[in-house]
Amino acid sequence: MSYRCPRDGSTLVSPENSDRSTFSRHGIHHCDKCSGMLLNADAAMSIISQDKLNHMHISFEQEGAEVDLDCPLCDSHMRVREIVFTRLDGTEMDPIELDGCPTCASFWFDAGELQRISPPENGDDAHREANTLSIVLEMLFHLPFVIR
């Protein structure tokens, strides 16, 4: 089954068809056009990813402002919350606005949200940007976080 990007409507690349091992390992669908990423707890192959995503999902079931964004997996209206990851030195990163589905434990990361904490990448190529962001996501799954 193919899913559509909630931002631009293009077909998302499935984890199985991705050339990024991080995307395959964490069950991440991504948009080649806008570099956005769809994460889902049930699709994650890693127990760490499943646990983190399920923990985040609980905070979206009852709270968060509804946004004009339909979940690519179940068509529910997504909600938005701020998530703050903590660096290894104990300091907090800038908040990231995360769109989450209150129904199916799916989350949409816009590329711009993760760019603030990713290393700079030369050029505007969405493919290179997605590779960099996949490394950032791999790192984030191992850091503590709070959702506000």
Backbone as JSON, one array per atom type, in Angstrom:
{
  "sequence": "MSYRCPRDGSTLVSPENSDRSTFSRHGIHHCDKCSGMLLNADAAMSIISQDKLNHMHISFEQEGAEVDLDCPLCDSHMRVREIVFTRLDGTEMDPIELDGCPTCASFWFDAGELQRISPPENGDDAHREANTLSIVLEMLFHLPFVIR",
  "N": [[0.85, -1.18, 0.0], [0.55, 2.22, -0.81], [1.36, 5.44, 0.51], [0.49, 8.91, 0.88], [2.21, 12.03, 0.91], [1.54, 14.29, 3.5], [1.96, 16.97, 3.16], [2.61, 17.69, 0.43], [1.35, 15.87, -1.2], [2.67, 13.96, -2.76], [3.75, 10.59, -3.55], [4.82, 8.61, -0.86], [8.0, 7.21, -0.12], [8.44, 3.91, 0.73], [9.63, 2.18, 3.71], [10.76, -0.27, 3.0], [11.54, 0.14, 0.38], [13.46, 2.03, 0.55], [16.74, 3.43, 0.26], [18.14, 3.9, 2.49], [19.43, 2.64, 5.38], [18.71, 3.33, 7.96], [16.1, 4.31, 7.67], [14.79, 1.97, 6.86], [15.22, 0.32, 9.1], [13.86, 1.68, 11.13], [11.29, 1.85, 10.18], [10.51, 4.04, 8.55], [8.7, 6.04, 6.42], [9.29, 8.19, 3.68], [9.33, 11.4, 2.06], [10.44, 12.11, -1.07], [10.29, 14.52, -2.29], [9.84, 16.72, -0.44], [11.37, 16.01, 1.71], [10.2, 15.27, 4.11], [9.27, 13.1, 6.86], [7.6, 10.13, 7.78], [6.81, 8.46, 10.63], [5.99, 5.46, 12.31], [4.86, 3.63, 15.04], [4.13, 0.89, 14.92], [5.34, 0.09, 12.57], [8.02, 0.25, 13.02], [11.09, -1.41, 13.19], [12.93, -1.59, 15.17], [13.14, -2.1, 18.64], [13.73, -0.03, 20.38], [12.9, 2.2, 18.9], [10.14, 1.6, 18.64], [9.31, 1.69, 21.34], [9.88, 4.39, 22.04], [8.25, 5.79, 20.2], [5.69, 4.82, 20.87], [5.53, 5.8, 23.48], [5.56, 8.55, 22.92], [3.17, 8.68, 21.5], [1.12, 8.38, 23.41], [0.99, 10.89, 24.55], [-0.27, 12.32, 22.59], [-2.81, 11.36, 22.35], [-4.78, 12.58, 23.98], [-4.05, 15.25, 24.16], [-2.77, 18.31, 22.67], [-2.88, 20.58, 19.92], [-5.27, 20.47, 17.35], [-4.4, 20.09, 13.94], [-4.48, 21.17, 10.5], [-3.96, 18.75, 8.98], [-3.92, 15.66, 7.57], [-3.51, 12.35, 8.71], [-1.31, 10.27, 6.99], [-1.57, 7.5, 7.16], [-4.02, 6.73, 8.42], [-5.92, 8.69, 7.99], [-6.92, 10.32, 10.05], [-7.31, 13.47, 11.78], [-4.35, 15.15, 12.48], [-2.47, 16.1, 15.4], [-0.62, 18.74, 16.99], [2.37, 19.08, 18.86], [4.98, 20.22, 21.02], [8.22, 18.9, 21.08], [11.0, 18.22, 23.04], [14.26, 17.38, 22.94], [16.92, 16.06, 24.92], [20.3, 16.79, 25.13], [23.38, 14.84, 25.32], [24.95, 16.08, 27.23], [23.13, 17.05, 29.0], [21.82, 19.43, 28.45], [19.04, 21.13, 26.93], [17.73, 20.77, 23.62], [16.58, 22.98, 20.99], [13.03, 23.32, 20.83], [11.03, 21.07, 18.85], [8.41, 21.15, 16.59], [6.08, 18.74, 16.5], [4.02, 16.75, 14.53], [1.45, 14.63, 15.32], [-0.46, 11.62, 15.18], [-3.44, 11.03, 16.82], [-4.7, 8.62, 16.74], [-3.35, 6.37, 15.43], [-0.63, 6.17, 16.23], [1.29, 7.45, 14.6], [3.7, 9.73, 13.25], [4.65, 12.88, 11.91], [7.48, 14.31, 10.7], [8.54, 17.32, 9.6], [10.99, 18.3, 7.23], [12.31, 20.74, 7.72], [12.05, 21.05, 10.47], [13.8, 19.21, 11.62], [16.16, 20.04, 10.51], [17.22, 22.11, 11.99], [18.65, 20.93, 14.03], [20.41, 19.31, 12.8], [23.57, 18.51, 11.2], [25.05, 20.93, 8.95], [24.37, 20.71, 5.46], [25.71, 20.6, 2.25], [24.32, 22.14, -0.56], [21.03, 21.76, -2.12], [19.84, 19.35, -2.48], [17.32, 17.03, -2.08], [17.64, 14.31, -1.57], [20.24, 14.04, -0.45], [19.83, 15.59, 1.79], [17.88, 14.09, 3.13], [19.4, 11.83, 3.77], [21.17, 12.91, 5.67], [19.3, 13.72, 7.61], [18.32, 11.25, 8.37], [20.39, 10.22, 9.86], [20.35, 11.99, 11.99], [17.84, 11.37, 13.09], [18.33, 8.75, 13.93], [20.11, 9.24, 16.0], [18.46, 10.78, 17.71], [16.6, 8.92, 18.65], [17.87, 7.75, 20.73], [18.09, 9.55, 22.74], [16.89, 11.16, 25.74], [13.62, 12.71, 26.12], [11.09, 15.29, 26.36], [7.64, 16.03, 26.09], [5.79, 18.82, 25.38]],
  "CA": [[0.0, 0.0, 0.0], [1.33, 3.45, -0.84], [0.81, 6.55, 1.27], [0.75, 10.22, 0.3], [2.79, 13.06, 1.77], [0.48, 15.19, 3.95], [2.31, 18.34, 2.78], [2.58, 17.97, -1.01], [0.56, 14.87, -1.9], [3.43, 12.99, -3.54], [3.8, 9.26, -2.97], [5.92, 8.41, 0.06], [8.86, 6.05, -0.33], [8.26, 3.0, 1.87], [10.89, 1.76, 4.33], [11.29, -1.4, 2.25], [12.1, 0.62, -0.88], [14.42, 3.09, 0.83], [18.14, 3.05, 0.2], [18.73, 4.31, 3.77], [19.19, 1.57, 6.35], [18.02, 3.9, 9.12], [14.68, 4.35, 7.36], [14.3, 0.59, 6.88], [15.27, -0.19, 10.47], [12.88, 2.36, 11.99], [9.98, 1.88, 9.54], [10.25, 5.42, 8.17], [8.33, 6.43, 5.06], [9.77, 9.55, 3.48], [8.95, 12.11, 0.84], [11.61, 12.53, -1.83], [10.11, 15.9, -2.74], [10.0, 17.71, 0.63], [12.22, 15.39, 2.74], [9.47, 14.97, 5.33], [9.34, 11.69, 7.24], [6.48, 9.56, 8.52], [7.21, 7.38, 11.52], [4.86, 4.76, 12.9], [5.36, 2.68, 16.05], [3.93, -0.49, 14.48], [6.23, -0.22, 11.45], [9.42, 0.3, 13.45], [11.72, -2.71, 13.41], [13.73, -1.48, 16.38], [12.4, -2.01, 19.9], [13.96, 1.32, 20.9], [12.0, 3.09, 18.15], [8.75, 1.3, 19.02], [9.06, 2.19, 22.69], [9.87, 5.86, 22.02], [7.07, 6.25, 19.46], [4.5, 4.53, 21.68], [5.54, 6.76, 24.59], [5.13, 9.84, 22.37], [1.77, 8.57, 21.08], [0.25, 8.58, 24.57], [0.81, 12.33, 24.77], [-1.1, 12.89, 21.52], [-4.16, 10.81, 22.4], [-5.71, 13.51, 24.62], [-3.57, 16.63, 24.16], [-2.22, 18.85, 21.43], [-3.82, 21.33, 19.09], [-5.55, 19.83, 16.07], [-3.87, 20.83, 12.8], [-5.1, 20.85, 9.22], [-3.06, 17.77, 8.38], [-4.48, 14.33, 7.72], [-2.54, 11.28, 8.86], [-1.2, 9.48, 5.76], [-1.91, 6.09, 7.37], [-5.42, 6.43, 8.8], [-6.74, 9.85, 7.63], [-7.36, 11.11, 11.2], [-6.66, 14.78, 11.89], [-3.19, 15.09, 13.35], [-2.33, 17.13, 16.42], [0.75, 19.24, 17.08], [2.93, 19.29, 20.2], [6.42, 20.48, 21.0], [9.05, 17.86, 21.68], [12.32, 18.75, 23.37], [15.24, 16.33, 23.22], [18.01, 16.47, 25.8], [21.63, 16.37, 24.67], [24.11, 14.0, 26.25], [25.48, 16.89, 28.33], [22.02, 17.43, 29.86], [21.15, 20.64, 27.98], [17.91, 20.87, 26.03], [17.76, 21.28, 22.26], [15.41, 23.8, 20.66], [11.84, 22.49, 20.62], [10.62, 20.69, 17.51], [6.96, 20.95, 16.49], [5.84, 17.41, 15.98], [2.63, 16.42, 14.2], [1.21, 13.24, 15.7], [-1.82, 11.11, 15.0], [-3.97, 10.52, 18.08], [-5.32, 7.32, 16.52], [-2.53, 5.21, 15.0], [0.77, 6.26, 16.65], [2.13, 7.91, 13.5], [4.24, 11.07, 13.46], [5.2, 13.51, 10.72], [8.56, 15.27, 10.9], [8.9, 18.13, 8.44], [12.44, 18.39, 7.11], [12.78, 21.97, 8.35], [12.09, 20.89, 11.91], [15.01, 18.48, 11.99], [17.34, 20.73, 10.0], [17.79, 22.98, 13.03], [19.57, 20.19, 14.9], [21.27, 18.45, 11.98], [24.74, 19.2, 10.67], [24.76, 21.55, 7.66], [24.59, 19.89, 4.26], [25.94, 21.46, 1.09], [23.38, 21.94, -1.66], [19.62, 21.67, -1.79], [19.35, 18.06, -2.93], [16.47, 16.39, -1.06], [18.19, 12.99, -1.27], [21.35, 14.24, 0.5], [19.25, 16.09, 3.03], [17.23, 12.97, 3.8], [20.46, 11.0, 4.36], [21.62, 13.6, 6.88], [18.23, 13.68, 8.6], [18.18, 9.88, 8.89], [21.4, 10.1, 10.9], [19.84, 12.75, 13.13], [16.77, 10.58, 13.72], [18.97, 7.62, 14.61], [20.65, 9.79, 17.24], [17.38, 11.23, 18.58], [15.91, 7.79, 19.28], [18.63, 7.32, 21.89], [18.13, 10.63, 23.71], [15.65, 11.41, 26.47], [12.83, 13.82, 25.6], [9.82, 15.65, 27.0], [6.67, 16.62, 25.17], [5.11, 19.92, 26.09]],
  "C": [[0.89, 1.24, 0.0], [0.59, 4.56, -0.1], [1.26, 7.85, 0.62], [1.32, 11.18, 1.35], [1.66, 14.01, 2.2], [0.74, 16.65, 3.57], [2.14, 18.61, 1.29], [1.85, 16.93, -1.84], [1.34, 13.86, -2.72], [3.48, 11.64, -2.81], [5.03, 9.12, -2.08], [6.7, 7.15, -0.31], [8.75, 5.17, 0.91], [9.62, 2.62, 2.46], [11.56, 0.63, 3.54], [11.97, -0.97, 0.96], [13.15, 1.72, -0.69], [15.84, 2.57, 0.71], [18.88, 3.49, 1.47], [18.4, 3.26, 4.82], [18.47, 2.09, 7.59], [16.52, 3.93, 8.88], [14.08, 2.95, 7.4], [14.2, 0.07, 8.3], [14.19, 0.42, 11.36], [11.5, 2.47, 11.34], [9.57, 3.25, 9.06], [9.89, 5.53, 6.69], [8.84, 7.85, 4.86], [9.33, 10.09, 2.12], [10.22, 12.58, 0.14], [11.51, 13.98, -2.26], [10.41, 16.92, -1.64], [10.91, 17.24, 1.77], [11.53, 15.2, 4.08], [9.51, 13.47, 5.59], [8.14, 11.29, 8.09], [7.0, 8.38, 9.34], [5.96, 6.77, 12.12], [5.39, 3.69, 13.83], [5.23, 1.24, 15.57], [4.88, -0.89, 13.36], [7.7, -0.27, 11.85], [9.94, -1.1, 13.74], [12.48, -2.74, 14.73], [12.84, -1.35, 17.61], [12.55, -0.62, 20.5], [13.0, 2.29, 20.22], [10.56, 2.86, 18.55], [8.42, 1.88, 20.38], [8.96, 3.71, 22.71], [8.59, 6.37, 21.34], [5.78, 5.97, 20.24], [4.4, 5.48, 22.87], [5.08, 8.14, 24.09], [3.65, 9.81, 22.03], [0.8, 8.86, 22.23], [-0.02, 10.07, 24.78], [-0.03, 13.01, 23.69], [-2.55, 12.4, 21.57], [-5.17, 11.82, 22.96], [-5.31, 14.97, 24.5], [-2.99, 17.02, 22.81], [-3.3, 19.55, 20.63], [-4.02, 20.61, 17.76], [-5.04, 20.71, 14.94], [-4.57, 20.37, 11.52], [-4.16, 19.93, 8.43], [-3.66, 16.4, 8.64], [-3.37, 13.31, 7.81], [-2.49, 10.48, 7.56], [-1.62, 8.02, 5.93], [-3.38, 5.84, 7.63], [-6.39, 7.59, 8.53], [-7.33, 10.62, 8.81], [-6.69, 12.48, 11.14], [-5.52, 14.66, 12.89], [-3.24, 16.24, 14.35], [-0.87, 17.55, 16.47], [1.12, 19.44, 18.55], [4.4, 19.64, 20.02], [7.14, 19.34, 21.69], [10.44, 18.45, 21.88], [13.22, 17.58, 23.74], [16.34, 16.91, 24.09], [19.33, 15.91, 25.28], [22.3, 15.5, 25.73], [24.68, 14.79, 27.43], [24.39, 17.42, 29.25], [21.3, 18.7, 29.43], [20.04, 20.27, 27.0], [18.16, 21.48, 24.66], [16.57, 22.22, 22.07], [14.22, 22.89, 20.43], [11.58, 22.23, 19.13], [9.11, 20.54, 17.54], [6.74, 19.62, 15.81], [4.36, 17.22, 15.73], [2.45, 14.94, 14.5], [-0.25, 12.87, 15.52], [-2.31, 10.55, 16.33], [-4.55, 9.11, 17.97], [-4.32, 6.19, 16.32], [-1.05, 5.28, 15.35], [1.71, 6.55, 15.48], [2.53, 9.36, 13.76], [4.83, 11.58, 12.16], [6.25, 14.52, 11.15], [8.77, 16.01, 9.59], [10.42, 18.27, 8.42], [12.98, 19.62, 7.83], [12.89, 21.87, 9.85], [13.38, 20.21, 12.35], [16.28, 19.17, 11.51], [18.01, 21.58, 11.06], [18.79, 22.25, 13.91], [20.49, 19.28, 14.11], [22.49, 19.23, 11.52], [24.42, 19.8, 9.32], [25.14, 20.65, 6.51], [24.75, 20.85, 3.09], [24.94, 21.13, -0.01], [21.96, 21.77, -1.17], [19.02, 20.32, -2.16], [18.58, 17.35, -1.82], [17.01, 15.03, -0.65], [19.33, 13.1, -0.25], [20.82, 14.71, 1.84], [18.59, 14.96, 3.81], [18.25, 12.03, 4.44], [20.95, 11.6, 5.67], [20.57, 13.51, 7.98], [18.04, 12.27, 9.16], [19.2, 9.63, 9.99], [20.94, 10.82, 12.16], [18.75, 11.96, 13.85], [17.33, 9.4, 14.5], [19.49, 8.07, 15.98], [19.52, 10.14, 18.21], [16.68, 10.07, 19.29], [16.64, 7.3, 20.53], [18.71, 8.38, 22.97], [16.82, 10.73, 24.49], [14.93, 12.62, 25.9], [11.65, 14.1, 26.51], [8.92, 16.25, 25.93], [5.86, 17.63, 25.96], [3.76, 20.19, 25.48]]
}
